[in-house]
């Protein structure tokens, strides 16, 4: 009986993921693996007193956890990943619900209002979300001293 020993080069996570498709690998794992040379997104977003921990799925305001619905959390993550950019109603609804209709835009307005109440509890406090009437929404970048950029 002969034993053959094969020596294989150890593959990187990217090389392994390149040959796996469909149900062989979680979508979450695909997103976590980057190509060599790519920078991986930081898992914590900070904007003024708002902090979002993407890996834990939690958001904090002034160090206290925000109690968000799944839709509110998705909206907050979408806005934070595109901070400073105006996102159209159509883009947001397609990213959150996968489609866009007049009912979705109306629902979006309601969700944005409830999210704002949680992010901006004080009437004269910091404003994180700006409305662009007839267009969409934008998360404003807040410097550490509380001033908008």
PyMOL commands that set and color helices and strands:
alter all, ss='L'
color gray80, all
select helices_A, chain A and resi 13-19+22-24+27-32+70-81+89-97+102-119
alter helices_A, ss='H'
color red, helices_A
select strands_A, chain A and resi 44-47+50-53+58-61+64-65+86-88+129-132+136-139
alter strands_A, ss='S'
color yellow, strands_A
deselect
rebuild
show_as cartoon
